[in-house]
Amino acid sequence: MIRNLLFALSFLVVFSSCNQINKEKTKPAYVLVIHGGAGTITKKNMTPEKEKRYKAKLTEALQTGAAILKKGGSGLDAVSATIVVMENSPLFNAGKGAVFTAEGVNEMDASIMEGSDLNAGAVACVRHIKNPILAARVVMEDTPHVMIVGEGAEDVAKKNGLEMVDSSYFFTQSRWDSYLKVKEKMEQGEKHGTVGAVALDMHGNLAAGTSTGGMTYKMKGRIGDSPIIGAGTYADNNTCAVSSTGHGEYFIRYVVAYDISALMKYKGLSLEKAANRVIMQKLKNIGADGGIIAVDKDGNISMTFNTPGMYRGYITSDSGPEVFIYGNQVHVIKSR
């Protein structure tokens, strides 16, 4: 009897060890997920040429970050480089393509966070920093603070050698036309176009970053969720990394990015279930539009949104790059 019991216990130990080994073998070495904003993005409102441009730029951003991760680089470096690609494109509401405030100027926000030690940095209401995501990283790594805004943030960027540009750099005709239309109607127009990236690197570290121009015709000094840690950006090696896009006021009130992590940490929910509960239930029930991208510590991916579309994509050590624009397309990818 005792001999049989010992044999059974030995078998369970070996079986458990084999299962663990198998899980480790099938977990992707690295994962990178991106978004370029969520909103009323439909096939009928998209020309074939414009769709091609978006997919090409999303793919370029993914490949840029993946090249870093493939060489064993940090998730933080991958997230930074990936977002810079999107900030430099006029297609997205961040950096070069930032929308205009009610005063007809560009005010940009960004944040970044690493999951290993919860270190984070953010900037808001900046007008002359070419790549706000790099300024957010400077705040994180070279100051004792988490968020610096306005001229203070620009001073930090200058001192650390970041590229500064004249405000005319951020002018794009399409954003100006949108501004004029909204100004004429005196109502808020295009809301979503934020960019973001989350990554799991080969060292098991998570990182997240988000950058935006905010809302068209927003009030001077308005700050949305993108630069706020826990609302627009969050990363914790114990759970997941999240970047948000949507109606910022609601994402701040509901602390969306952190809420997903907290549901995983304290309720034991999977990334998929946590994201669905926050985006498809909590936010949708109050009429808040938007979505998130996320990757958990095991390499599972979520690209969950409650709007007609969201520019998004992913690449892993095992597959991709894959990019998507419209709804009714894959939004959850589980590690095998």
VENSUL-V691252 format. One record per backbone hydrogen bond with DSSP energy under -0.5 kcal/mol. CO is the residue of the C=O (numbers start at 0). NH is the residue of the N-H. If there is no record, write none. Layout:
co={CO;CO}
nh={NH;NH}
//
This chain:
co={0;1;2;3;4;5;6;7;8;9;10;11;12;13;14;15;16;17;18;19;20;21;22;25;29;30;31;32;33;34;36;38;38;39;41;42;46;47;48;49;50;51;52;53;54;55;56;57;58;59;60;61;62;63;64;64;65;66;67;68;73;74;75;76;77;78;79;80;81;82;83;85;86;88;88;91;92;93;94;99;100;104;104;107;108;109;110;111;112;113;114;118;120;121;122;123;125;127;127;130;130;131;132;133;134;135;136;137;138;145;147;148;148;149;150;151;152;153;154;155;156;157;162;165;166;167;171;172;173;174;175;176;177;178;179;180;181;181;189;192;194;195;196;197;198;199;200;204;205;206;207;208;209;210;211;214;215;217;218;224;224;226;227;227;227;229;230;231;232;233;235;238;239;240;241;242;244;245;246;246;247;248;249;250;251;254;255;256;257;258;259;260;261;261;262;262;263;269;270;271;272;273;274;274;275;275;276;277;278;280;281;282;282;283;286;288;289;290;291;292;293;294;295;299;300;301;303;307;308;310;311;312;313;313;314;318;321;323;324;330;332}
nh={4;5;6;7;8;9;10;11;12;13;14;15;16;17;18;19;20;21;22;23;24;25;26;335;316;199;314;197;312;195;310;40;308;41;44;45;50;51;52;53;54;55;56;57;58;59;60;61;62;63;64;65;66;67;67;68;69;70;72;71;77;78;79;80;81;82;83;84;85;86;87;88;95;91;96;93;212;96;97;216;103;100;106;125;211;122;209;120;207;117;236;113;111;147;109;149;107;129;164;133;134;135;136;137;138;139;140;141;142;121;123;151;152;153;154;155;156;157;158;159;161;160;129;168;169;170;175;176;177;178;179;180;181;182;183;184;185;186;215;92;210;34;208;32;206;30;203;200;114;198;112;196;110;194;108;217;188;101;221;227;231;228;230;231;232;257;256;243;229;241;238;296;235;294;233;292;290;247;249;250;251;252;253;255;254;258;259;260;261;262;263;264;265;266;266;268;267;273;274;275;276;277;278;279;279;280;281;282;283;284;285;285;287;286;288;246;305;244;303;242;301;240;298;295;332;293;291;326;38;35;323;33;320;321;31;315;313;311;309;302;300}
//
